Amino acid sequence: MAEVTLKPIEIVALGLLLERPMHPYEMYQIATQRREDTVVKVSPGSLYRAVYALEQKGYAIAAQVEREGARPERTLFEITDPGRERLFVDVAELLRTPMTERPRVLQALSEAHVLPAPRVRELLTERVAQLGLRIDKLRADIATVESLGVPEMYWINAPYQLTMYEAELAWLTAQLARFESGALPWEDCRSPEERASATAAKTRNFYPAP
């Protein structure tokens, strides 16, 4: 098993430099057009830093300097043979081996028992609504890149993400139905004092002071 040594933003940078020599800002423009900013936190600054880090590692070099009219000079970088090899090894390993992901929603679900059932239902209902909005936006984004003629191999991660969102939405909807039917038993793990305090707070909110 090979070790993945590149940072996510460095993989993005080397993947772009594999196509042709580029300036970091041009790399940023292409990355956002291909929606790579939805997978990795991409900004002009982060790509500049990534390229300079890759240069220090010997994975990229300054290839040429361009100047257009009165604009400042721009340094174009290109990938080196060691950079190309490192990129191939890391991408292959990421594709081959399922990683142990730790999304925060798993922690939230594992600790949801600390909240009373009505509150959990309320929060999951809000999450379902937000997921629906994300699904709609992602579908619109996919339609946009398709209309621009961007080859699918550059944004194949988007249908994967859409499938994940839809699967989560279906699962959460099923759990909410179980809540409503009573098929999902839920004990209130709060102490008697905490329950009494929460009840008092709700009463104050329902009957505001004159």
Backbone as CSV, one residue per row, in Angstrom:
resi,resn,N_x,N_y,N_z,CA_x,CA_y,CA_z,C_x,C_y,C_z
1,MET,0.847,-1.195,0.000,0.000,0.000,0.000,0.880,1.242,0.000
2,ALA,0.704,2.097,-0.977,1.483,3.328,-1.066,0.932,4.372,-0.107
3,GLU,1.795,5.269,0.324,1.374,6.346,1.220,1.058,7.594,0.408
4,VAL,-0.075,8.201,0.712,-0.452,9.450,0.055,0.251,10.589,0.787
5,THR,1.145,11.273,0.096,1.934,12.328,0.740,1.503,13.732,0.337
6,LEU,0.824,13.856,-0.791,0.412,15.179,-1.254,-0.815,15.668,-0.491
7,LYS,-0.873,16.963,-0.233,-2.078,17.565,0.321,-3.139,17.654,-0.778
8,PRO,-4.423,17.693,-0.402,-5.479,17.771,-1.425,-5.282,18.911,-2.415
9,ILE,-4.911,20.097,-1.927,-4.732,21.233,-2.831,-3.535,21.017,-3.750
10,GLU,-2.534,20.275,-3.288,-1.370,19.981,-4.123,-1.730,19.003,-5.236
11,ILE,-2.638,18.079,-4.945,-3.111,17.163,-5.988,-3.860,17.937,-7.062
12,VAL,-4.697,18.878,-6.641,-5.406,19.723,-7.607,-4.405,20.468,-8.486
13,ALA,-3.402,21.065,-7.857,-2.420,21.858,-8.601,-1.640,21.002,-9.592
14,LEU,-1.151,19.852,-9.156,-0.382,18.995,-10.061,-1.262,18.448,-11.179
15,GLY,-2.524,18.154,-10.871,-3.434,17.669,-11.905,-3.625,18.693,-13.013
16,LEU,-3.666,19.961,-12.638,-3.805,21.021,-13.637,-2.501,21.226,-14.409
17,LEU,-1.377,21.193,-13.704,-0.088,21.375,-14.374,0.236,20.208,-15.300
18,LEU,-0.383,19.066,-15.052,-0.181,17.923,-15.939,-0.709,18.226,-17.341
19,GLU,-1.720,19.084,-17.424,-2.312,19.418,-18.722,-1.409,20.342,-19.532
20,ARG,-0.850,21.352,-18.854,0.039,22.307,-19.533,0.584,23.281,-18.499
21,PRO,1.643,24.021,-18.833,2.140,25.036,-17.901,1.067,26.094,-17.638
22,MET,0.944,26.494,-16.391,-0.084,27.465,-16.021,0.416,28.407,-14.943
23,HIS,-0.271,29.538,-14.867,-0.107,30.487,-13.777,-1.111,30.107,-12.689
24,PRO,-0.768,30.264,-11.405,-1.686,29.858,-10.336,-3.088,30.444,-10.452
25,TYR,-3.217,31.696,-10.908,-4.564,32.254,-10.998,-5.367,31.580,-12.109
26,GLU,-4.717,31.233,-13.207,-5.406,30.489,-14.260,-5.839,29.126,-13.738
27,MET,-4.995,28.520,-12.921,-5.342,27.238,-12.309,-6.595,27.384,-11.459
28,TYR,-6.680,28.487,-10.726,-7.861,28.745,-9.892,-9.118,28.860,-10.747
29,GLN,-9.034,29.573,-11.846,-10.197,29.752,-12.719,-10.687,28.417,-13.276
30,ILE,-9.755,27.578,-13.708,-10.134,26.278,-14.269,-10.700,25.375,-13.180
31,ALA,-10.078,25.394,-12.001,-10.539,24.544,-10.900,-11.968,24.882,-10.502
32,THR,-12.294,26.171,-10.449,-13.656,26.554,-10.072,-14.648,26.222,-11.183
33,GLN,-14.236,26.359,-12.427,-15.130,25.997,-13.526,-15.477,24.513,-13.474
34,ARG,-14.525,23.696,-13.055,-14.742,22.245,-12.981,-15.302,21.809,-11.637
35,ARG,-15.614,22.786,-10.769,-16.237,22.521,-9.474,-15.298,21.820,-8.495
36,GLU,-14.003,21.901,-8.717,-13.072,21.292,-7.771,-13.081,22.028,-6.443
37,ASP,-13.593,23.255,-6.438,-13.686,24.004,-5.190,-14.758,23.452,-4.269
38,THR,-15.599,22.541,-4.764,-16.586,21.890,-3.901,-16.001,20.661,-3.215
39,VAL,-14.822,20.242,-3.645,-14.163,19.065,-3.081,-13.003,19.471,-2.181
40,VAL,-12.258,20.473,-2.626,-11.101,20.981,-1.896,-11.267,22.490,-1.759
41,LYS,-10.842,23.031,-0.634,-10.907,24.483,-0.448,-9.894,25.138,-1.381
42,VAL,-10.397,25.770,-2.431,-9.544,26.347,-3.468,-9.715,27.860,-3.490
43,SER,-8.605,28.562,-3.502,-8.598,30.016,-3.655,-7.315,30.381,-4.382
44,PRO,-7.234,31.592,-4.941,-5.973,31.987,-5.580,-4.790,31.859,-4.625
45,GLY,-4.985,32.285,-3.382,-3.899,32.217,-2.412,-3.469,30.795,-2.102
46,SER,-4.447,29.899,-1.932,-4.098,28.512,-1.604,-3.362,27.840,-2.752
47,LEU,-3.710,28.190,-3.993,-3.012,27.608,-5.138,-1.608,28.184,-5.283
48,TYR,-1.442,29.466,-5.023,-0.093,30.045,-5.018,0.785,29.309,-4.006
49,ARG,0.268,29.139,-2.796,1.055,28.474,-1.752,1.350,27.030,-2.128
50,ALA,0.367,26.357,-2.728,0.569,24.963,-3.123,1.650,24.849,-4.189
51,VAL,1.616,25.740,-5.170,2.608,25.689,-6.250,4.009,25.944,-5.710
52,TYR,4.143,26.909,-4.812,5.464,27.188,-4.253,5.949,26.014,-3.402
53,ALA,5.034,25.364,-2.677,5.413,24.183,-1.895,5.846,23.048,-2.820
54,LEU,5.131,22.867,-3.925,5.494,21.831,-4.893,6.847,22.136,-5.529
55,GLU,7.111,23.408,-5.735,8.408,23.802,-6.302,9.535,23.432,-5.341
56,GLN,9.316,23.653,-4.050,10.333,23.312,-3.057,10.569,21.807,-2.985
57,LYS,9.525,21.032,-3.233,9.647,19.572,-3.198,10.226,19.000,-4.490
58,GLY,10.376,19.842,-5.497,10.886,19.367,-6.775,9.819,18.788,-7.675
59,TYR,8.544,19.042,-7.345,7.439,18.495,-8.135,6.949,19.475,-9.201
60,ALA,7.359,20.728,-9.115,6.988,21.746,-10.105,8.146,22.721,-10.241
61,ILE,8.249,23.337,-11.413,9.293,24.336,-11.639,8.699,25.519,-12.394
62,ALA,9.337,26.677,-12.235,8.947,27.851,-13.012,9.416,27.635,-14.444
63,ALA,8.477,27.618,-15.380,8.809,27.275,-16.763,9.129,28.497,-17.600
64,GLN,8.327,29.540,-17.470,8.541,30.728,-18.274,7.826,31.912,-17.647
65,VAL,8.201,33.097,-18.092,7.589,34.330,-17.604,6.896,35.009,-18.774
66,GLU,5.632,35.368,-18.561,4.857,36.025,-19.610,4.563,37.469,-19.212
67,ARG,4.426,38.314,-20.217,3.985,39.687,-19.983,3.058,40.083,-21.124
68,GLU,1.868,40.574,-20.766,0.907,41.033,-21.768,0.684,42.526,-21.594
69,GLY,1.186,43.309,-22.542,1.005,44.755,-22.478,1.606,45.347,-21.224
70,ALA,0.799,46.154,-20.542,1.275,46.821,-19.324,1.029,45.997,-18.063
71,ARG,0.513,44.789,-18.234,0.228,43.952,-17.071,1.529,43.449,-16.448
72,PRO,1.481,43.128,-15.134,2.681,42.591,-14.476,3.087,41.246,-15.086
73,GLU,4.342,40.901,-14.903,4.821,39.609,-15.386,4.105,38.472,-14.657
74,ARG,3.899,37.381,-15.378,3.270,36.190,-14.796,4.208,35.008,-14.988
75,THR,4.437,34.287,-13.902,5.276,33.098,-13.974,4.407,31.876,-14.198
76,LEU,4.701,31.132,-15.251,4.003,29.885,-15.533,4.819,28.729,-14.966
77,PHE,4.135,27.814,-14.324,4.794,26.658,-13.725,4.439,25.406,-14.513
78,GLU,5.330,24.419,-14.458,5.051,23.139,-15.102,5.439,22.007,-14.164
79,ILE,4.844,20.861,-14.385,5.091,19.697,-13.551,6.417,19.055,-13.949
80,THR,7.113,18.476,-12.985,8.360,17.765,-13.254,8.082,16.264,-13.336
81,ASP,9.062,15.500,-13.766,8.884,14.045,-13.809,8.617,13.468,-12.421
82,PRO,9.367,13.874,-11.378,9.026,13.388,-10.034,7.621,13.809,-9.599
83,GLY,7.198,15.014,-9.995,5.852,15.463,-9.657,4.794,14.633,-10.347
84,ARG,5.041,14.292,-11.591,4.107,13.460,-12.351,3.985,12.077,-11.703
85,GLU,5.113,11.508,-11.325,5.094,10.184,-10.692,4.378,10.230,-9.350
86,ARG,4.659,11.276,-8.557,4.015,11.403,-7.252,2.505,11.550,-7.401
87,LEU,2.075,12.332,-8.380,0.647,12.533,-8.630,-0.024,11.222,-8.993
88,PHE,0.582,10.455,-9.893,-0.003,9.187,-10.322,-0.139,8.225,-9.145
89,VAL,0.897,8.156,-8.305,0.880,7.237,-7.162,-0.213,7.629,-6.168
90,ASP,-0.298,8.919,-5.848,-1.267,9.352,-4.840,-2.707,9.208,-5.326
91,VAL,-2.982,9.588,-6.574,-4.345,9.465,-7.097,-4.747,7.998,-7.179
92,ALA,-3.821,7.141,-7.605,-4.121,5.709,-7.692,-4.455,5.140,-6.322
93,GLU,-3.704,5.539,-5.303,-3.950,5.030,-3.958,-5.287,5.524,-3.413
94,LEU,-5.618,6.778,-3.678,-6.899,7.316,-3.211,-8.074,6.619,-3.886
95,LEU,-7.907,6.261,-5.156,-8.974,5.549,-5.864,-9.103,4.114,-5.374
96,ARG,-7.974,3.491,-5.074,-7.969,2.071,-4.729,-8.497,1.799,-3.329
97,THR,-8.088,2.591,-2.377,-8.285,2.251,-0.972,-9.372,3.104,-0.324
98,PRO,-10.447,2.490,0.192,-11.448,3.265,0.936,-10.801,3.874,2.182
99,MET,-10.975,5.162,2.343,-10.397,5.852,3.494,-11.384,5.842,4.656
100,THR,-10.857,5.943,5.858,-11.707,6.058,7.035,-12.147,7.512,7.167
101,GLU,-13.324,7.793,6.643,-13.844,9.157,6.697,-14.518,9.391,8.047
102,ARG,-14.441,10.608,8.515,-15.071,10.953,9.794,-15.946,12.200,9.645
103,PRO,-16.986,12.108,8.847,-17.873,13.266,8.703,-18.550,13.597,10.029
104,ARG,-18.736,14.873,10.296,-19.290,15.305,11.579,-20.711,14.813,11.799
105,VAL,-21.436,14.529,10.713,-22.806,14.055,10.886,-22.828,12.712,11.609
106,LEU,-21.799,11.881,11.411,-21.758,10.600,12.117,-21.617,10.820,13.617
107,GLN,-20.795,11.782,13.998,-20.674,12.104,15.419,-21.986,12.657,15.957
108,ALA,-22.629,13.514,15.168,-23.899,14.090,15.612,-24.948,13.004,15.828
109,LEU,-25.014,12.046,14.912,-25.987,10.962,15.050,-25.660,10.072,16.246
110,SER,-24.376,9.822,16.467,-24.003,8.947,17.579,-24.273,9.596,18.931
111,GLU,-24.345,10.934,18.963,-24.607,11.645,20.216,-26.010,12.232,20.279
112,ALA,-26.822,11.973,19.279,-28.167,12.561,19.240,-29.033,12.101,20.400
113,HIS,-28.655,10.976,21.034,-29.467,10.455,22.139,-29.502,11.397,23.337
114,VAL,-28.595,12.390,23.370,-28.598,13.318,24.508,-29.735,14.328,24.396
115,LEU,-30.378,14.381,23.244,-31.469,15.330,23.024,-32.810,14.611,23.061
116,PRO,-33.863,15.311,23.465,-35.194,14.695,23.473,-35.704,14.478,22.053
117,ALA,-36.589,13.519,21.910,-37.091,13.141,20.586,-37.663,14.319,19.795
118,PRO,-38.492,15.190,20.398,-39.033,16.304,19.599,-37.939,17.192,19.010
119,ARG,-36.884,17.418,19.800,-35.795,18.265,19.309,-35.036,17.576,18.170
120,VAL,-34.808,16.285,18.310,-34.112,15.535,17.253,-34.933,15.566,15.969
121,ARG,-36.239,15.356,16.088,-37.104,15.410,14.899,-37.028,16.789,14.244
122,GLU,-37.059,17.821,15.070,-37.000,19.188,14.543,-35.695,19.425,13.778
123,LEU,-34.583,19.004,14.365,-33.273,19.236,13.745,-33.101,18.422,12.471
124,LEU,-33.550,17.175,12.500,-33.432,16.345,11.298,-34.328,16.869,10.182
125,THR,-35.479,17.408,10.559,-36.359,18.009,9.549,-35.670,19.203,8.884
126,GLU,-34.972,20.004,9.690,-34.218,21.133,9.133,-33.104,20.633,8.215
127,ARG,-32.435,19.566,8.622,-31.347,19.015,7.800,-31.881,18.503,6.468
128,VAL,-33.032,17.848,6.509,-33.646,17.350,5.274,-33.929,18.507,4.317
129,ALA,-34.437,19.606,4.863,-34.725,20.767,4.013,-33.448,21.320,3.387
130,GLN,-32.377,21.412,4.186,-31.111,21.920,3.660,-30.516,20.976,2.619
131,LEU,-30.646,19.677,2.846,-30.160,18.712,1.860,-30.900,18.863,0.542
132,GLY,-32.201,19.100,0.638,-32.981,19.297,-0.582,-32.468,20.474,-1.392
133,LEU,-32.105,21.561,-0.688,-31.554,22.736,-1.375,-30.207,22.423,-2.010
134,ARG,-29.383,21.662,-1.299,-28.069,21.299,-1.846,-28.212,20.413,-3.081
135,ILE,-29.163,19.505,-3.022,-29.397,18.627,-4.168,-29.837,19.439,-5.378
136,ASP,-30.746,20.370,-5.149,-31.211,21.218,-6.257,-30.055,22.020,-6.856
137,LYS,-29.200,22.588,-5.984,-28.078,23.391,-6.475,-27.083,22.521,-7.240
138,LEU,-26.805,21.330,-6.715,-25.841,20.457,-7.375,-26.353,20.011,-8.737
139,ARG,-27.641,19.725,-8.817,-28.212,19.365,-10.119,-28.085,20.528,-11.103
140,ALA,-28.304,21.744,-10.612,-28.155,22.918,-11.476,-26.705,23.101,-11.903
141,ASP,-25.768,22.870,-10.975,-24.347,22.988,-11.307,-23.944,21.965,-12.362
142,ILE,-24.450,20.746,-12.227,-24.144,19.704,-13.209,-24.676,20.102,-14.579
143,ALA,-25.888,20.635,-14.598,-26.462,21.085,-15.873,-25.619,22.197,-16.489
144,THR,-25.058,23.060,-15.629,-24.236,24.165,-16.132,-22.952,23.665,-16.771
145,VAL,-22.233,22.781,-16.080,-20.966,22.294,-16.651,-21.218,21.463,-17.906
146,GLU,-22.355,20.778,-17.934,-22.707,20.038,-19.155,-22.928,21.006,-20.313
147,SER,-23.625,22.106,-20.033,-23.911,23.075,-21.097,-22.646,23.768,-21.586
148,LEU,-21.631,23.865,-20.713,-20.363,24.489,-21.096,-19.468,23.538,-21.877
149,GLY,-19.878,22.288,-21.938,-19.090,21.315,-22.685,-17.856,20.820,-21.961
150,VAL,-17.811,20.983,-20.629,-16.670,20.479,-19.865,-16.726,18.951,-19.859
151,PRO,-15.671,18.271,-20.281,-15.689,16.804,-20.309,-16.031,16.219,-18.934
152,GLU,-16.860,15.193,-18.930,-17.355,14.643,-17.665,-16.242,14.103,-16.780
153,MET,-15.130,13.680,-17.378,-14.056,13.105,-16.565,-13.494,14.129,-15.575
154,TYR,-13.725,15.428,-15.835,-13.233,16.459,-14.935,-14.192,16.736,-13.781
155,TRP,-15.439,16.298,-13.877,-16.399,16.566,-12.797,-17.218,15.326,-12.447
156,ILE,-16.604,14.150,-12.640,-17.315,12.907,-12.329,-17.606,12.795,-10.834
157,ASN,-16.884,13.590,-10.021,-17.153,13.599,-8.584,-18.526,14.182,-8.263
158,ALA,-19.063,15.031,-9.157,-20.349,15.684,-8.871,-21.509,14.688,-8.825
159,PRO,-21.652,13.773,-9.807,-22.711,12.774,-9.691,-22.538,11.876,-8.464
160,TYR,-21.291,11.606,-8.103,-21.036,10.820,-6.888,-21.573,11.565,-5.665
161,GLN,-21.247,12.858,-5.565,-21.721,13.655,-4.444,-23.243,13.748,-4.440
162,LEU,-23.842,13.860,-5.620,-25.295,13.919,-5.713,-25.916,12.629,-5.191
163,THR,-25.328,11.499,-5.556,-25.823,10.205,-5.078,-25.725,10.114,-3.561
164,MET,-24.633,10.627,-2.987,-24.459,10.600,-1.539,-25.510,11.475,-0.847
165,TYR,-25.745,12.660,-1.388,-26.773,13.539,-0.822,-28.146,12.873,-0.873
166,GLU,-28.470,12.279,-2.018,-29.779,11.645,-2.184,-29.935,10.455,-1.245
167,ALA,-28.856,9.701,-1.038,-28.911,8.565,-0.117,-29.138,9.042,1.315
168,GLU,-28.442,10.102,1.709,-28.631,10.645,3.056,-30.048,11.176,3.230
169,LEU,-30.551,11.855,2.215,-31.911,12.387,2.279,-32.924,11.260,2.453
170,ALA,-32.755,10.185,1.700,-33.678,9.050,1.795,-33.607,8.414,3.181
171,TRP,-32.392,8.265,3.707,-32.236,7.641,5.024,-32.861,8.509,6.112
172,LEU,-32.589,9.803,6.079,-33.144,10.699,7.092,-34.668,10.752,7.022
173,THR,-35.198,10.765,5.817,-36.655,10.778,5.650,-37.270,9.526,6.260
174,ALA,-36.595,8.390,6.074,-37.082,7.133,6.651,-37.039,7.179,8.177
175,GLN,-35.987,7.778,8.745,-35.895,7.858,10.205,-36.961,8.788,10.779
176,LEU,-37.244,9.871,10.073,-38.310,10.766,10.530,-39.657,10.055,10.517
177,ALA,-39.880,9.224,9.512,-41.122,8.451,9.461,-41.192,7.476,10.629
178,ARG,-40.057,6.895,10.999,-40.024,5.980,12.145,-40.303,6.734,13.445
179,PHE,-39.784,7.951,13.549,-40.090,8.783,14.712,-41.595,8.991,14.828
180,GLU,-42.205,9.383,13.720,-43.628,9.705,13.724,-44.488,8.492,14.054
181,SER,-44.080,7.322,13.582,-44.878,6.110,13.804,-44.605,5.460,15.151
182,GLY,-43.550,5.907,15.825,-43.177,5.286,17.089,-42.308,4.064,16.919
183,ALA,-41.908,3.759,15.686,-41.064,2.587,15.436,-39.635,2.799,15.914
184,LEU,-39.254,4.060,16.145,-37.914,4.365,16.647,-38.045,4.856,18.084
185,PRO,-37.868,3.961,19.060,-38.004,4.369,20.460,-36.891,5.341,20.841
186,TRP,-37.240,6.315,21.678,-36.256,7.347,22.042,-36.475,7.758,23.483
187,GLU,-35.532,7.434,24.330,-35.630,7.808,25.735,-34.977,9.161,25.947
188,ASP,-35.539,9.915,26.858,-34.972,11.216,27.206,-33.857,10.986,28.221
189,CYS,-32.606,11.221,27.794,-31.456,10.939,28.648,-31.097,12.098,29.575
190,ARG,-31.878,13.172,29.527,-31.564,14.293,30.403,-31.939,13.975,31.846
191,SER,-31.263,14.658,32.754,-31.588,14.480,34.167,-32.951,15.102,34.452
192,PRO,-33.595,14.705,35.555,-34.888,15.315,35.908,-34.788,16.835,36.028
193,GLU,-33.663,17.322,36.574,-33.487,18.772,36.718,-33.440,19.455,35.349
194,GLU,-32.714,18.828,34.389,-32.611,19.409,33.053,-33.963,19.413,32.354
195,ARG,-34.720,18.331,32.526,-36.050,18.280,31.900,-36.961,19.339,32.494
196,ALA,-36.898,19.515,33.823,-37.741,20.515,34.484,-37.368,21.918,34.021
197,SER,-36.064,22.169,33.883,-35.608,23.486,33.439,-36.064,23.774,32.017
198,ALA,-35.973,22.761,31.151,-36.397,22.945,29.763,-37.893,23.197,29.681
199,THR,-38.665,22.478,30.509,-40.113,22.661,30.511,-40.472,24.067,30.980
200,ALA,-39.761,24.543,32.002,-40.020,25.892,32.514,-39.703,26.941,31.459
201,ALA,-38.606,26.728,30.736,-38.221,27.687,29.690,-39.270,27.733,28.593
202,LYS,-39.782,26.565,28.207,-40.813,26.524,27.173,-42.077,27.234,27.648
203,THR,-42.400,27.047,28.929,-43.597,27.683,29.475,-43.453,29.202,29.450
204,ARG,-42.245,29.691,29.803,-42.017,31.142,29.793,-42.130,31.699,28.378
205,ASN,-41.624,30.931,27.411,-41.689,31.393,26.022,-43.127,31.391,25.501
206,PHE,-43.912,30.417,25.987,-45.289,30.303,25.510,-46.176,31.357,26.151
207,TYR,-45.888,31.650,27.416,-46.662,32.676,28.132,-45.723,33.834,28.473
208,PRO,-45.479,34.734,27.533,-44.547,35.844,27.789,-45.035,36.738,28.918
209,ALA,-44.070,37.331,29.590,-44.410,38.227,30.708,-45.168,39.437,30.186
210,PRO,-46.127,39.933,30.945,-46.914,41.097,30.497,-46.051,42.356,30.474
